[in-house]
């Protein structure tokens, strides 16, 4: 199977570690000396409908790509877990941590 870079951009990226959708391929990195792809790039998710910018882009190195299929790319990637502690209204009012 052959795949052009334009076709690569339409594919969804799925993590094989936890089955989550990472996003769609938006760009690719290439080593110009060896003429080989070194990574694919998935743009970061928009924050507040894009009004607050985007999260950081996800760069997935070529060795972490498991399978390139017709519609999806399976990768060995797991998103970092962000833990945000929610504070109640009274805790923020009285300054309790």
C-alpha positions in Angstrom: 0.0 0.0 0.0 1.3 3.5 -0.9 0.1 6.7 0.8 0.7 10.3 -0.2 1.3 13.0 2.3 -2.0 14.6 1.3 -3.8 11.4 2.1 -1.9 11.1 5.4 -3.4 14.4 6.5 -6.9 13.0 6.4 -6.3 10.1 8.7 -7.4 9.9 12.4 -4.8 9.0 14.9 -5.8 6.5 17.6 -3.7 5.5 20.6 -3.3 1.7 21.0 -2.5 2.1 24.7 -6.0 3.3 25.8 -8.0 3.6 22.6 -8.4 7.4 22.7 -8.6 9.6 19.7 -5.4 11.8 19.5 -6.7 13.8 16.6 -6.2 14.1 12.9 -2.8 14.3 11.2 -2.1 17.9 10.3 1.5 17.9 9.4 4.5 15.7 9.0 8.2 16.1 9.8 10.8 14.9 7.3 14.6 14.5 7.4 15.7 16.2 4.2 19.1 14.5 4.2 17.7 10.9 4.1 14.3 11.9 2.5 12.4 9.9 5.2 9.5 10.8 7.4 10.5 11.2 11.0 7.2 12.1 12.7 3.6 13.1 12.3 2.1 16.1 14.0 -1.4 16.4 15.4 -2.4 20.0 16.2 -3.4 20.7 19.8 -7.0 20.8 20.7 -8.7 24.2 20.7 -9.3 25.8 24.1 -12.7 27.5 24.5 -13.7 27.0 20.9 -10.3 28.4 19.8 -10.8 31.8 21.5 -8.0 31.0 24.0 -5.7 29.4 21.4 -4.7 25.8 21.3 -3.0 23.2 23.5 0.5 22.1 22.5 0.8 20.1 19.3 1.4 16.3 19.6 4.5 15.1 17.8 4.5 11.3 17.3 7.8 9.9 16.2 7.9 7.4 13.4 9.0 4.4 15.6 5.8 5.0 17.7 3.5 4.4 14.7 2.2 0.9 14.8 -0.1 0.6 11.8 -1.2 3.0 9.0 -4.6 1.9 7.7 -7.1 3.2 5.2 -8.8 5.7 7.6 -6.8 5.6 10.8 -3.2 5.5 12.2 -2.6 3.4 15.3 0.1 4.8 17.5 1.9 3.9 20.7 1.0 7.1 22.5 -0.6 8.0 25.8 -1.7 11.5 26.7 -0.4 13.0 29.9 -3.0 13.0 32.6 -3.8 16.4 33.9 -5.2 16.6 37.4 -7.1 19.7 38.2 -8.3 20.0 41.7 -11.8 21.6 41.9 -12.4 24.0 44.6 -15.8 24.7 46.0 -17.3 28.2 46.3 -16.8 28.4 50.0 -13.2 27.1 49.8 -12.3 29.8 47.3 -14.1 32.4 49.4 -12.4 31.6 52.7 -9.0 30.8 51.1 -8.9 27.1 52.2 -6.5 25.0 50.1 
